Amino acid sequence: SDAEVGKLEEYVHETLWAGASGRRSSFLQGADHSVRLSMLYWNDAMDKDPSGPARRALPALYDHCHKCWASCKKGRDCCYWMHCWSEEHSLETWRAYNYPH
């Protein structure tokens, strides 16, 4: 149906494909066809907002990353790989494929 096609087009243009004009950090796949490592990342702003959207959406993840992030001396990727990657690390493109997680 037209509605289903519209949903797919919205996903492609707002999440999946950056194309030539999209900000790389907002999309799964770049104009060069590279695929970012993950859509999930942690940063200082999220860590410093105990009542923010990260805490409201995923309280257990917030608690885990907040505890781990606070003790991270190098400022990136000190925590369990699946939970609290830095945004910089999430933008790496060494995977040949991915799925948003």
ABEGO torsion letter per residue (X at the ends): XAAAAAAAAAAAAAAABAEAABBAAABABBAAGBBBABABBBBAAAAABAABAAAAABAAAAAAAAAAAAABAAGBGABBAAAABBAAAAABAABABBBBX
